[in-house]
Amino acid sequence: MAAANGGVPRGDARPARAMGTATAPGTRAASTGPMMRVRSASAPAPGRAVNEDLVFRFGPLVGVLDGATVPDGFDTGCRHGTAWYVRHLAARIGLAVAARPAATLMSSLAAAILAVRADHGGACDLDDSGTPSSTVCLLRESGDEVDWLVLCDSPLVLDVGDRVDVVDDDRLETAMADLRRMAATLSSDGDRAAWFRQAVGLQRGRMNRTHGYWVAAADPDAAYHAVTGTAPLHGPDAVRRAVLLTDGASSAVEQFGLFDWAGLVDLVTAEGPGALIDRVRSAERDLPERLRRHKRTDDASVVLCEFGPA
């Protein structure tokens, strides 16, 4: 996650319809829902030993998390760090879904955030604006349908046969455009470090706020601001393939324009998730003028889910 994206599907995506109570995962009575086959890849940014992305699968649930990198020299109020937060959040999401399989993904994510808050053990200042945080992208197979949740800038791409839908949460992007305009007016007397500290402070002030952006951190209410939806696994609008991405991988389309979303899905299917990361690494090296974030490289994760006959 680049420096620390929120609410409606973007681009060619159709609005996600409201999500009702999910069928208990694994329940297949009177159901002929296709099984989900999953392939994934995740890699840290070149030169970094720690990957702050995380890919996971717990039965019918798959997810990707993208932890917000903390700039050097900035406090977070937490003694654990981003990688710790991401690992604990993934585990807690899995436990929450297993404990209440009929619950919505929103409520499961809220329960997971609350549980991780307790995992900190009272030694951290969880009200600090820099407390560890992460994007969330979840997909769950539930009988004859799938449901999903997207929070911040880790998009979900759905192949429904005759079109590709993108479920994206663009509130961070909107907030950052506004913050860039504000940052341009900051006075630092030529001190770049002082200017950057002010700019990061402005961004942190927008996190998990109305008219800002929402991300998983210490406030479970953030889960109820996620983009959610449901799609069938049968019929003309059936989901055939789904790709979950962190922004380090979605940059292949959003920053570098290597192909469109349909091309991304086809590449991942034909050559595997790792091939998309390889394409991004080449673009980061060869097309630096297209970078839209302050980091030249980023952690990248890709999950491909395929449905239907093997």
JOBEL-V617236 format. One record per residue. RES is the residue in one letter. PHI is phi as a letter, one per 20 degrees, with the letter a starting at -180 (none if undefined). PSI is psi in whole degrees, -180 to 180 (none if undefined). D_LAST is the distance of its C-alpha to the last C-alpha in Angstrom with 2 decimals. Layout:
BEGIN
res->RES phi->PHI psi->PSI d_last->D_LAST
res->RES phi->PHI psi->PSI d_last->D_LAST
END
This chain:
BEGIN
res->M phi->none psi->127 d_last->33.54
res->A phi->f psi->121 d_last->36.44
res->A phi->l psi->-20 d_last->39.67
res->A phi->a psi->none d_last->38.56
res->N phi->none psi->162 d_last->34.31
res->G phi->b psi->-177 d_last->34.69
res->G phi->f psi->-12 d_last->34.26
res->V phi->c psi->152 d_last->32.74
res->P phi->g psi->149 d_last->29.74
res->R phi->c psi->165 d_last->30.91
res->G phi->m psi->-125 d_last->30.65
res->D phi->e psi->11 d_last->28.36
res->A phi->f psi->142 d_last->27.04
res->R phi->e psi->152 d_last->27.85
res->P phi->g psi->136 d_last->29.75
res->A phi->f psi->132 d_last->27.65
res->R phi->e psi->159 d_last->28.57
res->A phi->f psi->144 d_last->30.12
res->M phi->e psi->124 d_last->27.96
res->G phi->e psi->-169 d_last->28.89
res->T phi->f psi->129 d_last->28.47
res->A phi->f psi->148 d_last->24.89
res->T phi->f psi->143 d_last->23.31
res->A phi->g psi->126 d_last->23.39
res->P phi->g psi->137 d_last->20.25
res->G phi->n psi->-13 d_last->18.39
res->T phi->f psi->121 d_last->20.20
res->R phi->c psi->21 d_last->18.12
res->A phi->f psi->129 d_last->21.02
res->A phi->l psi->30 d_last->20.75
res->S phi->c psi->141 d_last->17.51
res->T phi->c psi->31 d_last->14.16
res->G phi->g psi->139 d_last->12.95
res->P phi->f psi->150 d_last->9.27
res->M phi->f psi->154 d_last->8.66
res->M phi->d psi->127 d_last->9.42
res->R phi->d psi->134 d_last->8.29
res->V phi->c psi->133 d_last->11.62
res->R phi->c psi->148 d_last->13.45
res->S phi->b psi->163 d_last->17.20
res->A phi->b psi->145 d_last->20.53
res->S phi->b psi->137 d_last->24.10
res->A phi->b psi->141 d_last->27.41
res->P phi->f psi->163 d_last->31.07
res->A phi->f psi->144 d_last->33.34
res->P phi->g psi->133 d_last->34.88
res->G phi->n psi->-4 d_last->37.91
res->R phi->d psi->136 d_last->37.00
res->A phi->e psi->-26 d_last->36.38
res->V phi->d psi->131 d_last->35.01
res->N phi->e psi->115 d_last->31.80
res->E phi->e psi->2 d_last->32.52
res->D phi->e psi->161 d_last->28.92
res->L phi->b psi->133 d_last->26.56
res->V phi->d psi->137 d_last->22.79
res->F phi->b psi->157 d_last->21.71
res->R phi->c psi->130 d_last->19.14
res->F phi->c psi->94 d_last->20.37
res->G phi->l psi->-119 d_last->17.70
res->P phi->e psi->0 d_last->16.59
res->L phi->d psi->130 d_last->19.01
res->V phi->c psi->155 d_last->18.72
res->G phi->b psi->160 d_last->21.74
res->V phi->c psi->139 d_last->23.82
res->L phi->c psi->146 d_last->27.59
res->D phi->c psi->102 d_last->30.13
res->G phi->f psi->143 d_last->33.53
res->A phi->f psi->119 d_last->36.62
res->T phi->f psi->132 d_last->38.49
res->V phi->e psi->123 d_last->42.15
res->P phi->g psi->147 d_last->44.58
res->D phi->g psi->136 d_last->46.96
res->G phi->n psi->3 d_last->50.08
res->F phi->d psi->139 d_last->48.80
res->D phi->e psi->154 d_last->49.08
res->T phi->c psi->-12 d_last->46.39
res->G phi->m psi->3 d_last->48.32
res->C phi->c psi->136 d_last->45.60
res->R phi->e psi->-2 d_last->45.95
res->H phi->e psi->-49 d_last->42.22
res->G phi->o psi->170 d_last->40.66
res->T phi->f psi->-46 d_last->37.53
res->A phi->f psi->-41 d_last->35.10
res->W phi->g psi->-46 d_last->36.32
res->Y phi->f psi->-45 d_last->35.85
res->V phi->f psi->-44 d_last->32.26
res->R phi->f psi->-45 d_last->31.33
res->H phi->f psi->-39 d_last->33.17
res->L phi->f psi->-43 d_last->31.76
res->A phi->g psi->-47 d_last->28.12
res->A phi->f psi->-42 d_last->29.06
res->R phi->f psi->-33 d_last->31.04
res->I phi->f psi->-46 d_last->28.32
res->G phi->g psi->-44 d_last->26.03
res->L phi->f psi->-39 d_last->28.96
res->A phi->f psi->-41 d_last->29.89
res->V phi->f psi->-39 d_last->26.51
res->A phi->f psi->-37 d_last->26.42
res->A phi->f psi->-35 d_last->30.01
res->R phi->c psi->75 d_last->29.63
res->P phi->f psi->-20 d_last->26.02
res->A phi->e psi->-3 d_last->27.28
res->A phi->f psi->156 d_last->29.22
res->T phi->f psi->157 d_last->28.51
res->L phi->f psi->-32 d_last->27.26
res->M phi->g psi->-51 d_last->30.74
res->S phi->f psi->-33 d_last->32.55
res->S phi->f psi->-40 d_last->30.30
res->L phi->f psi->-42 d_last->30.97
res->A phi->g psi->-44 d_last->34.66
res->A phi->f psi->-38 d_last->34.80
res->A phi->f psi->-44 d_last->33.20
res->I phi->f psi->-42 d_last->35.73
res->L phi->f psi->-39 d_last->38.52
res->A phi->f psi->-40 d_last->37.46
res->V phi->f psi->-33 d_last->37.38
res->R phi->g psi->-42 d_last->40.80
res->A phi->f psi->-33 d_last->42.00
res->D phi->f psi->-27 d_last->40.37
res->H phi->f psi->-27 d_last->42.79
res->G phi->m psi->16 d_last->45.46
res->G phi->n psi->0 d_last->48.30
res->A phi->e psi->-2 d_last->49.03
res->C phi->d psi->151 d_last->47.64
res->D phi->e psi->94 d_last->48.93
res->L phi->f psi->-4 d_last->45.95
res->D phi->e psi->-4 d_last->48.05
res->D phi->f psi->136 d_last->48.31
res->S phi->f psi->-15 d_last->46.85
res->G phi->d psi->13 d_last->45.08
res->T phi->g psi->145 d_last->43.29
res->P phi->g psi->144 d_last->39.83
res->S phi->b psi->167 d_last->37.12
res->S phi->b psi->147 d_last->33.47
res->T phi->f psi->165 d_last->31.15
res->V phi->b psi->131 d_last->28.23
res->C phi->c psi->117 d_last->24.81
res->L phi->c psi->146 d_last->22.65
res->L phi->c psi->131 d_last->19.46
res->R phi->c psi->129 d_last->18.72
res->E phi->e psi->127 d_last->16.10
res->S phi->c psi->88 d_last->18.34
res->G phi->m psi->-112 d_last->17.10
res->D phi->e psi->16 d_last->16.64
res->E phi->b psi->169 d_last->17.64
res->V phi->c psi->147 d_last->17.88
res->D phi->c psi->157 d_last->21.28
res->W phi->b psi->164 d_last->22.59
res->L phi->b psi->133 d_last->25.82
res->V phi->c psi->124 d_last->27.31
res->L phi->c psi->117 d_last->30.71
res->C phi->m psi->-161 d_last->32.47
res->D phi->e psi->50 d_last->31.10
res->S phi->d psi->96 d_last->27.48
res->P phi->f psi->162 d_last->25.57
res->L phi->d psi->130 d_last->22.21
res->V phi->d psi->127 d_last->20.50
res->L phi->d psi->125 d_last->18.33
res->D phi->e psi->112 d_last->16.54
res->V phi->d psi->26 d_last->17.06
res->G phi->n psi->-68 d_last->16.46
res->D phi->d psi->4 d_last->20.08
res->R phi->a psi->168 d_last->21.37
res->V phi->d psi->125 d_last->21.01
res->D phi->d psi->140 d_last->22.87
res->V phi->d psi->123 d_last->24.47
res->V phi->d psi->113 d_last->25.70
res->D phi->c psi->154 d_last->28.56
res->D phi->d psi->100 d_last->31.64
res->D phi->e psi->17 d_last->34.47
res->R phi->f psi->-34 d_last->37.46
res->L phi->f psi->-44 d_last->37.89
res->E phi->g psi->-43 d_last->37.95
res->T phi->f psi->-44 d_last->40.53
res->A phi->f psi->-40 d_last->42.56
res->M phi->f psi->-36 d_last->42.57
res->A phi->f psi->-42 d_last->43.88
res->D phi->f psi->-41 d_last->46.71
res->L phi->f psi->-35 d_last->47.34
res->R phi->f psi->-38 d_last->47.62
res->R phi->f psi->-41 d_last->50.35
res->M phi->f psi->-41 d_last->52.09
res->A phi->f psi->-30 d_last->51.79
res->A phi->f psi->-19 d_last->53.49
res->T phi->e psi->-5 d_last->56.56
res->L phi->f psi->144 d_last->56.79
res->S phi->d psi->127 d_last->59.88
res->S phi->c psi->8 d_last->59.67
res->D phi->l psi->38 d_last->62.64
res->G phi->n psi->1 d_last->60.45
res->D phi->e psi->102 d_last->58.88
res->R phi->f psi->-39 d_last->55.18
res->A phi->f psi->-41 d_last->54.29
res->A phi->f psi->-40 d_last->56.22
res->W phi->f psi->-43 d_last->54.54
res->F phi->f psi->-40 d_last->51.06
res->R phi->f psi->-41 d_last->51.95
res->Q phi->f psi->-41 d_last->53.09
res->A phi->f psi->-43 d_last->49.95
res->V phi->f psi->-38 d_last->47.69
res->G phi->f psi->-40 d_last->49.94
res->L phi->f psi->-44 d_last->49.43
res->Q phi->f psi->-46 d_last->45.65
res->R phi->f psi->-31 d_last->45.74
res->G phi->f psi->-15 d_last->47.98
res->R phi->e psi->-10 d_last->45.27
res->M phi->f psi->132 d_last->42.52
res->N phi->l psi->48 d_last->41.61
res->R phi->c psi->147 d_last->44.32
res->T phi->g psi->140 d_last->44.58
res->H phi->m psi->14 d_last->44.78
res->G phi->c psi->-129 d_last->43.08
res->Y phi->b psi->162 d_last->39.52
res->W phi->c psi->141 d_last->37.54
res->V phi->b psi->154 d_last->35.72
res->A phi->f psi->124 d_last->35.00
res->A phi->b psi->-112 d_last->38.18
res->A phi->d psi->-9 d_last->40.65
res->D phi->d psi->110 d_last->40.92
res->P phi->f psi->-20 d_last->38.36
res->D phi->f psi->-23 d_last->39.39
res->A phi->g psi->-32 d_last->37.40
res->A phi->g psi->-32 d_last->34.16
res->Y phi->e psi->4 d_last->35.48
res->H phi->d psi->8 d_last->35.77
res->A phi->f psi->161 d_last->32.07
res->V phi->e psi->126 d_last->30.02
res->T phi->c psi->162 d_last->27.64
res->G phi->a psi->175 d_last->25.49
res->T phi->c psi->146 d_last->22.80
res->A phi->b psi->149 d_last->20.20
res->P phi->f psi->160 d_last->18.22
res->L phi->d psi->7 d_last->14.51
res->H phi->c psi->156 d_last->15.49
res->G phi->n psi->-176 d_last->17.91
res->P phi->f psi->-25 d_last->19.26
res->D phi->d psi->21 d_last->19.38
res->A phi->f psi->140 d_last->15.96
res->V phi->f psi->126 d_last->14.69
res->R phi->e psi->-42 d_last->11.59
res->R phi->b psi->151 d_last->12.39
res->A phi->c psi->140 d_last->15.29
res->V phi->c psi->123 d_last->17.41
res->L phi->d psi->137 d_last->20.19
res->L phi->c psi->144 d_last->23.14
res->T phi->e psi->166 d_last->26.58
res->D phi->f psi->-20 d_last->29.31
res->G phi->f psi->-22 d_last->29.53
res->A phi->d psi->-39 d_last->26.16
res->S phi->f psi->-14 d_last->26.59
res->S phi->f psi->-20 d_last->29.84
res->A phi->g psi->-36 d_last->28.00
res->V phi->e psi->-50 d_last->28.27
res->E phi->f psi->-31 d_last->31.06
res->Q phi->d psi->-49 d_last->33.53
res->F phi->e psi->-16 d_last->32.84
res->G phi->l psi->38 d_last->31.35
res->L phi->f psi->-31 d_last->29.13
res->F phi->a psi->176 d_last->26.82
res->D phi->e psi->-179 d_last->26.02
res->W phi->f psi->-39 d_last->23.37
res->A phi->f psi->-39 d_last->20.96
res->G phi->f psi->-36 d_last->21.62
res->L phi->f psi->-47 d_last->20.99
res->V phi->f psi->-42 d_last->17.47
res->D phi->f psi->-41 d_last->16.75
res->L phi->f psi->-47 d_last->18.41
res->V phi->f psi->-36 d_last->16.59
res->T phi->f psi->-45 d_last->13.15
res->A phi->f psi->-40 d_last->14.50
res->E phi->d psi->-9 d_last->16.86
res->G phi->n psi->156 d_last->15.95
res->P phi->g psi->-35 d_last->18.07
res->G phi->f psi->-28 d_last->20.88
res->A phi->f psi->-34 d_last->21.49
res->L phi->f psi->-42 d_last->22.52
res->I phi->f psi->-39 d_last->24.95
res->D phi->f psi->-42 d_last->26.34
res->R phi->f psi->-40 d_last->27.05
res->V phi->f psi->-42 d_last->28.81
res->R phi->f psi->-40 d_last->30.90
res->S phi->f psi->-41 d_last->32.04
res->A phi->f psi->-39 d_last->32.99
res->E phi->g psi->-35 d_last->34.86
res->R phi->f psi->-42 d_last->36.84
res->D phi->e psi->-17 d_last->37.42
res->L phi->c psi->53 d_last->37.71
res->P phi->f psi->-23 d_last->39.79
res->E phi->f psi->-15 d_last->41.59
res->R phi->e psi->-1 d_last->38.50
res->L phi->f psi->137 d_last->38.31
res->R phi->d psi->10 d_last->38.90
res->R phi->c psi->171 d_last->39.39
res->H phi->f psi->-13 d_last->41.96
res->K phi->e psi->137 d_last->39.60
res->R phi->f psi->-29 d_last->38.79
res->T phi->c psi->164 d_last->35.55
res->D phi->b psi->156 d_last->33.39
res->D phi->g psi->149 d_last->30.76
res->A phi->b psi->136 d_last->27.29
res->S phi->c psi->143 d_last->23.97
res->V phi->b psi->132 d_last->20.51
res->V phi->c psi->128 d_last->17.44
res->L phi->d psi->125 d_last->14.17
res->C phi->d psi->127 d_last->12.00
res->E phi->d psi->141 d_last->8.78
res->F phi->c psi->156 d_last->8.04
res->G phi->o psi->-174 d_last->6.40
res->P phi->g psi->143 d_last->3.77
res->A phi->f psi->none d_last->0.00
END
